[in-house]
Amino acid sequence: MYNWSVDEKKFKKENPEGYKIWKLEQMINYGLGNEKLREKEVRKFWLKIKDRLDPHKRLLLEFLIWKKVPSSHQFKKDFWRP
């Protein structure tokens, strides 16, 4: 993942935990690139990131990590359209 709008080195140095949270959100919302998500980190920061994630990606993570089956009304009507 490459982010051109943030000085990642400075951010990581000044606020390590904030940087981890930001990077996790970016990876989930905008793509992983060549990196992988760590389930342990997602669980650790879940309460801080869940409201800032794409709703469909949040539902997928809840299903994969906690086996919480989403109801059909949680999906937008145009979810399957490109």
C-alpha positions, 0 to 999 in steps of 0.5 A: 500500500502506498499513500501519497498524502501522508508523511508515514515516517513522521506519523509513525515516529510521532504517534505509533499507535495512531499510525497502526490504526490509520494504516489498518483502516487504509488497508481494509478500505483501499486495498492491501497491496502486497501486505496481509492483515493480521487478525490479532491487530484487527481484533485489538483495534476493532472498537476504534476502526469499525465505525470508519470502515466501509460497511460491506467490508466491516460485515465481511470482517465480522463474519470472518473473525467472529462468525457473525452472519449479517442480515440481508437488510444490512446490504445496500440494494446495489451491492452486487452491481459493478 
